[in-house]
């Protein structure tokens, strides 16, 4: 990779207003909202490395990158602790202040859709608080302990007093017909990148139930006002994963990935 000065752009240049230095870029650092598709990569014939300040690679055309020898390096785990604390914080807050009288989490059922590192930590804390934890993944998983335990999607949805989504970014994993199984008063948390269901399905479902749904800005960043203004929807004006510690971890991992790419490219 070259020793050219850093080029920082607020917006991706169009072909009509091309920045001369841009076409010579060989390393690109992008955020979780940035789209790096094949058309954009073709504007960068010298590109050899994409460093993502994000875990998800859903907005990168990985096939094009692979065919053209472009390494893609996401970062992992930097915001897990913040997201876990956000979920637990809202479970506790709802139990204490979300009903007619303060209640306890112990003995209540928490459903987790997705069971990656964040959901696993949430499940561990919830179990320690006395909750019965069910989780669903497309492929059944055996667990050594009684709880958390895997269950079919319909069972998780129908059994949950509390429901938290931890599914892959920008992927619809439930539909309106699935959501109809959720108890009307269930408390729902969504911290995924994008809604985990079609927006129209969510609107129809939420508008007909009494329970609350809390989203962070990751889940709500692309939804319309028709969702945000629904009765029972509460958008927290923050990103669950973003803490001062997670920002430091993310930036450190991002620079470490870039330094490793520079090192591997050195003769």
C-alpha positions as CSV (number, residue, x, y, z in Angstrom):
1,X,0.0,0.0,0.0
2,X,1.1,3.6,-0.7
3,X,2.4,6.3,1.6
4,X,0.0,8.9,0.1
5,X,-1.6,11.4,2.6
6,X,-4.9,10.4,4.2
7,X,-7.9,11.4,2.2
8,X,-11.1,12.0,4.2
9,X,-14.4,12.4,2.5
10,X,-17.8,13.1,4.0
11,X,-19.6,11.7,1.0
12,X,-18.7,9.1,-1.6
13,X,-17.7,11.1,-4.8
14,X,-19.9,10.7,-7.8
15,X,-18.2,9.9,-11.1
16,X,-19.1,13.4,-12.3
17,X,-17.4,15.1,-9.4
18,X,-14.5,12.7,-8.9
19,X,-11.7,13.7,-6.5
20,X,-8.5,13.1,-8.4
21,X,-6.8,11.4,-5.4
22,X,-9.8,9.2,-4.8
23,X,-9.2,6.8,-7.7
24,X,-5.7,6.0,-6.4
25,X,-7.0,4.9,-3.0
26,X,-5.6,1.5,-2.0
27,X,-7.0,1.3,1.6
28,X,-10.5,2.3,2.6
29,X,-11.9,2.7,6.1
30,X,-15.7,2.6,6.3
31,X,-18.4,2.8,8.9
32,X,-21.5,0.6,9.5
33,X,-23.8,2.8,7.5
34,X,-21.5,3.0,4.4
35,X,-22.4,1.0,1.4
36,X,-19.4,-0.5,-0.4
37,X,-20.9,-2.3,-3.4
38,X,-19.3,-3.5,-6.6
39,X,-20.1,-0.2,-8.4
40,X,-18.2,1.8,-5.8
41,X,-15.3,-0.6,-5.6
42,X,-14.9,-0.3,-9.4
43,X,-14.2,3.4,-8.9
44,X,-11.1,2.4,-6.9
45,X,-9.0,0.3,-9.2
46,X,-6.1,0.3,-6.7
47,X,-8.2,-0.8,-3.8
48,X,-6.7,-3.7,-1.8
49,X,-8.1,-3.3,1.7
50,X,-11.4,-2.3,3.3
51,X,-11.3,-1.8,7.1
52,X,-14.8,-1.7,8.6
53,X,-15.6,0.1,11.8
54,X,-18.4,-2.4,12.2
55,X,-19.0,-6.1,12.8
56,X,-21.5,-6.6,9.9
57,X,-20.3,-7.0,6.4
58,X,-23.8,-6.9,4.9
59,X,-23.2,-3.6,3.1
60,X,-20.0,-4.8,1.4
61,X,-20.1,-6.9,-1.8
62,X,-17.9,-9.6,-0.5
63,X,-18.0,-11.6,-3.7
64,X,-16.7,-8.7,-5.8
65,X,-14.0,-8.0,-3.1
66,X,-12.9,-11.6,-3.2
67,X,-12.7,-11.8,-6.9
68,X,-10.6,-8.7,-7.1
69,X,-8.2,-9.5,-4.2
70,X,-9.6,-6.9,-1.8
71,X,-9.3,-7.9,1.8
72,X,-12.2,-7.0,4.1
73,X,-11.6,-6.7,7.8
74,X,-14.6,-6.1,10.2
75,X,-14.1,-5.7,13.9
76,X,-15.8,-7.9,16.5
77,X,-16.9,-7.7,20.1
78,X,-16.1,-4.1,20.7
79,X,-19.7,-3.1,21.7
80,X,-20.9,-6.4,23.2
81,X,-20.7,-5.3,26.9
82,X,-22.5,-2.0,26.2
83,X,-25.3,-3.8,24.4
84,X,-25.7,-6.4,27.1
85,X,-25.9,-3.7,29.8
86,X,-28.5,-1.8,27.7
87,X,-30.7,-4.9,27.4
88,X,-30.4,-5.8,31.1
89,X,-31.0,-2.2,32.1
90,X,-34.3,-2.1,30.2
91,X,-35.4,-5.5,31.4
92,X,-35.0,-4.3,35.0
93,X,-36.5,-0.9,34.3
94,X,-39.6,-2.4,32.8
95,X,-40.1,-4.9,35.6
96,X,-39.8,-2.1,38.2
97,X,-41.6,0.7,36.4
98,X,-43.5,-0.7,33.4
99,X,-46.6,-2.0,35.1
100,X,-49.1,-1.1,37.7
101,X,-46.8,-2.2,40.5
102,X,-43.1,-3.0,40.7
103,X,-42.3,-6.7,39.8
104,X,-39.3,-9.0,39.7
105,X,-37.6,-10.6,36.7
106,X,-37.2,-13.9,38.6
107,X,-39.6,-16.5,37.3
108,X,-40.3,-14.6,34.1
109,X,-39.5,-15.9,30.6
110,X,-36.9,-14.1,28.4
111,X,-36.9,-15.1,24.7
112,X,-33.8,-14.4,22.6
113,X,-34.0,-14.4,18.9
114,X,-30.4,-15.1,17.8
115,X,-27.7,-16.5,20.1
116,X,-24.4,-14.9,19.3
117,X,-21.9,-13.5,21.9
118,X,-24.2,-10.7,23.0
119,X,-27.3,-12.9,23.4
120,X,-25.3,-15.5,25.2
121,X,-24.1,-12.9,27.8
122,X,-27.6,-11.5,28.2
123,X,-28.8,-15.1,28.7
124,X,-26.2,-15.7,31.4
125,X,-27.1,-12.5,33.3
126,X,-30.8,-13.2,33.0
127,X,-30.4,-16.7,34.3
128,X,-28.4,-15.4,37.2
129,X,-31.4,-13.1,38.0
130,X,-33.7,-16.2,38.1
131,X,-35.3,-15.8,34.6
132,X,-36.2,-18.8,32.4
133,X,-34.3,-18.1,29.2
134,X,-35.2,-19.6,25.8
135,X,-33.4,-18.8,22.6
136,X,-33.9,-19.6,18.9
137,X,-31.4,-20.0,16.1
138,X,-32.2,-21.6,12.7
139,X,-30.2,-24.7,13.6
140,X,-31.0,-26.4,16.9
141,X,-28.3,-26.1,19.5
142,X,-27.7,-28.2,22.6
143,X,-26.8,-26.5,25.8
144,X,-25.3,-28.1,28.9
145,X,-27.4,-26.3,31.4
146,X,-31.2,-26.3,31.9
147,X,-31.3,-22.6,30.9
148,X,-30.7,-20.9,28.5
149,X,-32.1,-23.6,26.2
150,X,-32.9,-23.7,22.5
151,X,-36.5,-23.9,21.4
152,X,-38.4,-23.6,18.1
153,X,-39.3,-20.1,17.0
154,X,-43.0,-20.5,17.8
155,X,-42.3,-21.6,21.3
156,X,-39.9,-18.8,22.1
157,X,-42.3,-16.2,20.8
158,X,-45.4,-17.6,22.5
159,X,-43.7,-18.1,25.8
160,X,-41.8,-14.8,26.3
161,X,-42.7,-12.2,28.9
162,X,-39.7,-10.3,27.6
163,X,-38.3,-10.7,24.0
164,X,-34.9,-9.4,22.8
165,X,-33.7,-9.6,19.2
166,X,-30.1,-10.4,18.4
167,X,-30.4,-11.6,14.8
168,X,-28.0,-10.7,11.9
169,X,-27.9,-7.2,10.6
170,X,-30.5,-6.1,8.1
171,X,-32.2,-9.5,8.0
172,X,-35.9,-10.2,8.5
173,X,-36.1,-13.2,10.7
174,X,-39.8,-13.0,11.7
175,X,-43.0,-12.0,9.9
176,X,-46.4,-10.7,11.1
177,X,-47.7,-14.2,11.4
178,X,-44.8,-15.0,13.7
179,X,-45.3,-11.9,15.8
180,X,-48.9,-12.7,16.4
181,X,-47.7,-15.5,18.7
182,X,-46.1,-13.0,21.1
183,X,-48.2,-12.3,24.2
184,X,-49.9,-8.9,23.8
185,X,-48.3,-7.4,26.9
186,X,-44.8,-8.8,26.2
187,X,-41.9,-6.2,26.5
188,X,-39.8,-6.3,23.3
189,X,-36.2,-5.0,22.9
190,X,-34.6,-4.5,19.4
191,X,-30.9,-3.6,19.2
192,X,-30.2,-5.1,15.7
193,X,-29.0,-3.2,12.8
194,X,-32.3,-2.5,11.0
195,X,-35.6,-4.0,12.0
196,X,-35.6,-7.9,12.2
197,X,-39.0,-7.9,10.5
198,X,-40.6,-6.1,7.5
199,X,-41.5,-2.6,8.6
200,X,-45.1,-2.9,7.5
201,X,-45.4,-6.2,9.5
202,X,-44.1,-4.4,12.6
203,X,-46.5,-1.5,12.2
204,X,-49.5,-3.8,11.9
205,X,-48.5,-5.9,14.9
206,X,-47.4,-3.1,17.2
207,X,-50.5,-1.0,16.5
208,X,-52.8,-3.8,17.7
209,X,-51.1,-4.7,21.0
210,X,-50.6,-3.2,24.4
211,X,-47.0,-4.1,25.1
212,X,-44.0,-1.8,24.7
213,X,-41.2,-2.0,22.2
214,X,-37.9,-0.3,22.9
215,X,-35.3,0.3,20.1
216,X,-31.9,1.9,20.1
217,X,-30.8,4.0,17.2
218,X,-29.2,1.0,15.4
219,X,-32.7,-0.6,15.0
220,X,-34.5,2.7,14.3
221,X,-32.0,4.4,12.0
222,X,-33.8,3.5,8.8
223,X,-37.4,3.3,9.9
224,X,-40.1,5.9,9.0
225,X,-42.0,8.2,11.3
226,X,-45.0,5.8,11.1
227,X,-43.0,3.4,13.2
228,X,-41.4,5.8,15.6
229,X,-44.8,7.4,16.4
230,X,-46.6,4.2,17.1
231,X,-48.2,3.8,20.5
232,X,-45.9,1.7,22.7
233,X,-42.7,2.3,20.7
234,X,-39.9,4.0,22.5
235,X,-36.7,4.9,20.6
236,X,-33.8,5.5,22.9
237,X,-31.6,8.3,21.5
238,X,-28.4,6.4,21.8
239,X,-26.7,3.4,20.3
240,X,-26.7,0.5,22.7
241,X,-23.2,-0.6,21.9
242,X,-21.7,2.9,22.1
243,X,-19.8,3.7,25.3
244,X,-16.6,5.5,25.8
245,X,-14.9,2.1,26.3
246,X,-16.4,0.5,23.2
247,X,-15.4,3.5,21.1
248,X,-11.8,3.1,22.2
249,X,-11.9,-0.7,21.5
250,X,-13.4,-0.1,18.0
251,X,-10.9,2.5,17.0
252,X,-8.0,0.4,18.4
253,X,-9.2,-2.7,16.4
254,X,-9.7,-0.7,13.3
255,X,-6.2,0.7,13.3
256,X,-4.7,-2.7,14.3
257,X,-6.4,-4.2,11.2
258,X,-5.1,-1.5,9.0
259,X,-1.6,-1.8,10.4
260,X,-1.7,-5.6,9.8
261,X,-2.8,-5.0,6.2
262,X,0.1,-2.5,5.7
263,X,2.5,-5.0,7.2
264,X,1.4,-7.8,5.0
265,X,1.6,-5.6,1.9
266,X,5.2,-4.5,2.7
267,X,7.8,-6.1,0.4
